[in-house]
Amino acid sequence: MPYKFKMDTEFAQSYHENCGKRGLHSRTIAYDGFPIDTGSVVALSLLNPGNRIPACIVSSNVYANRAESIVFGKAARDTLEAQGKKAVIVVVASLSNRMFTKHLEPGEDRIHSAKDEEWNQKIMQFFSEGRLEDLSQLSREIHGQIRVQKVVAYKPVWWMAATMGQSNNYSGEVLAYAALHGAGGAVIQLTPRIGSVGDKEFDEDDVDIFTGDRNVLDKGMI
């Protein structure tokens, strides 16, 4: 799929600066040939044809923990509010991620296991009810049940929830759902609304400034 994207460099630079204010180390990328992941190429090509809206691609940070992901999302929100921009938040991730190791014809494709299917349906129920922050709080439990890699599943939900304001104030709709060589794939949209499906519950810490995970990093060390 050929692609050529228009990036919002002003937003990227400000986002980088706001990450530093919240205790995160980040960097911007600007050189020819940087490898953009397949999910970003597909999403931007389909959702933003002709580059009508300047975009910013954010790494999922494979080694980041929950605290970093939450603070990273809050830095994005800081930037949007400071620049007064209206934005569409797009996350490319997956539901269940167990895949068949042998070739399957498309007509034979199915969700890998009954348990994966049950959890996929539960996740989509939460999304359809607009319960984004509740999903963020439940992400560790979901990961343990369907054995998804954190980089493709619950970490993006942490970031998205923090960027969008940590609430359940959304109308949700599942537009499509299908098996992808055994894994679960869906297209889901959330639209902000007034009112919520119950109050959110912070079962895990709500982090504003990142200072290291469980004192692993000592900012006083040289």
PyMOL commands that set and color helices and strands:
alter all, ss='L'
color gray80, all
select helices_A, chain A and resi 9-21+38-47+49-51+66-83+106-108+114-128+132-146+154-164+213-215
alter helices_A, ss='H'
color red, helices_A
select strands_A, chain A and resi 170-180+183-192
alter strands_A, ss='S'
color yellow, strands_A
deselect
rebuild
show_as cartoon
